[in-house]
Amino acid sequence: MKSEDLAIADYFKPIPLQYLCAMRCSSGKIQYDSQQLAEDALIDQHIYKGFAEHQGPQNVYECRDCGYWHMTSKNAERLPRLQEMIDSGEMRKKQQASQWERRF
Ligand SMILES: [Zn+2]
């Protein structure tokens, strides 16, 4: 790989895919290509934003309008992966670790 190619790759890397294809859905929500990606993003939000368990997005769903996956926040059954992380204390640990990292 030439050095210019590397520079170009670096230039494009910071733009998450979901922003490049955002707003194609009438819901105006961020679109995720798969359930897995949507779940990962939901869990990341809980970690980095330090949500209490009832705050923030609770689950993901496949959209009938656009066919992509979105997060849903209200009155949704909690994502089992998220619930497990909360119950095991893993979520609290990761939230604390993320707060710690942001002090530097
Ligand atoms: Zn949609």
Residues whose N, C-alpha, C, O or C-beta is under 5 A from the ligand:
A	BS01	ZN	C25 S27 C63 D65 C66 G67
